[in-house]
């Protein structure tokens, strides 16, 4: 049980760092991020509010993961956003008429394929965290004793 707790806490910490970095990197250069979203294939249809909504989602995930009572919801929100973004990446790489700049990537210098591999790793980490966290919630407490009749 202790190992699962350590794994869960480590994964939550990694995800907090990932989402906080994503949020901060986009906030510190918000004008560029805003222009990139407005020029991105399919994302430009989201209108002027989409960059703000994305930033609110990133910050919301960080807050959910930090608050112990909300971590389950934070893990679900995190994995949902990663799945959506991974699906978008796959769509762009396989079906889009042209591949836009990779400037929306988590880390500068990543191309679309690098970002896709990164997302698969983040998805695996998030999945392990969700499974581990869920198993901790379902595990009986050591102090609970059962009696047999």
Secondary structure, 3 states (H helix, E strand, C coil): CHHHHHHHHHHHHHHHHHHHHHHHHHHHCHHHHHHHHHHCCCHHHHCCCHHHHHHHHHHHHHHHHHCHHHHHHHHHHHHHHHHHHHHHHHHHHHCCCCCCCCCCCCCCCCCHHHHHHHHHHHHHHHHHHHHHHHHHHHCCCCCCCCCCC
